[in-house]
């Protein structure tokens, strides 16, 4: 099974699309990629025009700058849903986790020893509680 996604699948994964895909969205994503490929080709042509020494120097500078970003906690975006190609601070993950913990706590399922301090366990309990409440509501509606 291949991991290569179709254009529709790629659009479905994009966070801005909320799982909704139209022909225009697919066409727009394709055009974005075409534009990115053209820019990459132009950059390659530019480097070829500069000559090997200058191109090698620029590639070395780029690699050094990438190393600086990595050493300072940044990672190149490789999320299939985003795939923006930019760099994201790895420190964002703890902030997202804190938001999840707060939301679970607000919903009455804080991380504690009962759920082994695991967000997934707290979320499972929250979903179970939701399903039980839905069942009670359906029982009341049918009575």
C-alpha positions as a printed Julia matrix, in Angstrom:
143×3 Matrix{Float64}:
   0.0    0.0     0.0
   1.42   3.35   -1.01
   1.56   6.38    1.3
   1.08   8.71   -1.65
  -2.15  10.63   -1.24
  -4.46  11.77   -4.01
  -5.21  15.46   -4.39
  -8.63  14.95   -2.82
  -7.1   13.14    0.18
  -4.54  15.9     0.59
  -7.3   18.53    0.58
  -9.33  16.5     3.09
  -6.33  16.47    5.44
  -5.71  20.2     5.19
  -6.84  21.81    8.47
  -8.37  24.82    6.75
 -10.76  22.64    4.74
 -12.45  20.9     7.71
 -12.82  17.68    5.7
 -14.81  19.44    2.97
 -13.38  19.24   -0.53
 -14.55  21.03   -3.63
 -13.2   20.96   -7.14
 -11.94  24.53   -6.67
 -10.01  23.51   -3.54
  -8.3   20.67   -5.39
  -7.51  22.97   -8.31
  -6.16  25.61   -5.88
  -3.9   23.09   -4.09
  -2.61  21.82   -7.44
  -1.88  25.38   -8.57
  -0.01  26.05   -5.3
   2.18  23.03   -5.88
   2.78  23.99   -9.52
   3.82  27.48   -8.36
   6.16  25.97   -5.75
   7.74  23.67   -8.35
   8.2   26.58  -10.77
   9.85  28.63   -8.02
  12.15  25.7    -7.2
  13.06  25.31  -10.87
  13.76  29.04  -11.16
  15.93  28.87   -8.04
  17.84  25.93   -9.51
  18.29  27.79  -12.8
  19.49  30.84  -10.87
  22.06  28.72   -9.03
  23.28  27.23  -12.31
  23.73  30.73  -13.74
  25.78  31.75  -10.69
  28.34  29.06  -11.28
  29.45  26.13   -9.16
  31.48  28.11   -6.59
  28.75  30.59   -5.76
  26.06  27.9    -5.8
  28.12  25.71   -3.48
  28.64  28.66   -1.11
  24.91  29.44   -1.05
  24.0   25.81   -0.42
  26.54  25.69    2.42
  25.07  28.88    3.94
  21.56  27.45    3.67
  22.65  24.23    5.36
  24.32  26.2     8.16
  21.17  28.25    8.7
  19.08  25.06    8.8
  21.44  23.72   11.46
  20.94  26.91   13.5
  17.19  26.41   13.35
  17.47  22.74   14.38
  19.81  23.55   17.28
  17.29  26.11   18.54
  14.36  23.71   18.65
  12.75  24.2    15.23
  11.68  21.42   12.87
  10.82  21.55    9.19
   7.1   21.03    8.65
   6.4   17.48    7.51
   2.79  17.2     8.63
   0.78  15.7     5.78
  -2.18  17.88    6.64
  -0.1   21.07    6.54
   3.03  20.42    4.48
   3.77  24.15    4.34
   7.52  23.6     4.09
   8.26  26.19    6.75
   9.86  25.71   10.17
   7.83  25.27   13.36
   9.02  25.68   16.94
   9.03  22.3    18.64
   8.17  24.13   21.84
   4.6   24.5    20.57
   3.83  20.91   21.55
   3.89  21.53   25.32
   1.58  24.51   24.84
  -0.91  22.36   22.9
  -0.68  19.67   25.59
  -1.39  22.26   28.28
  -4.48  23.37   26.33
  -5.65  19.74   26.19
  -5.07  19.28   29.93
  -7.02  22.46   30.7
  -9.9   21.47   28.43
 -10.1   18.01   30.01
 -10.01  19.56   33.48
 -12.77  22.03   32.53
 -14.85  19.08   31.32
 -14.49  17.36   34.69
 -11.77  14.9    33.7
  -8.46  16.29   34.97
  -5.29  14.26   34.61
  -4.85  12.33   37.87
  -3.79   8.97   39.29
  -7.16   7.42   38.36
  -6.39   7.85   34.66
  -2.62   7.36   35.09
  -2.1   11.04   34.19
  -2.73  10.14   30.54
  -4.7   12.51   28.36
  -5.94   9.59   26.26
  -7.39   7.83   29.34
  -9.12  11.03   30.45
 -10.47  11.52   26.93
 -11.77   7.93   26.82
 -13.58   8.55   30.12
 -15.0   11.82   28.79
 -16.3   10.08   25.66
 -17.76   7.27   27.76
 -19.53   9.85   29.94
 -20.85  11.61   26.84
 -22.18   8.32   25.41
 -23.88   7.49   28.72
 -25.52  10.92   28.82
 -26.68  10.54   25.22
 -28.19   7.15   26.05
 -30.03   8.65   29.04
 -31.28  11.51   26.86
 -32.53   9.07   24.21
 -34.26   7.03   26.93
 -35.98  10.19   28.18
 -36.98  11.19   24.66
 -38.45   7.79   23.9
 -40.37   7.65   27.21
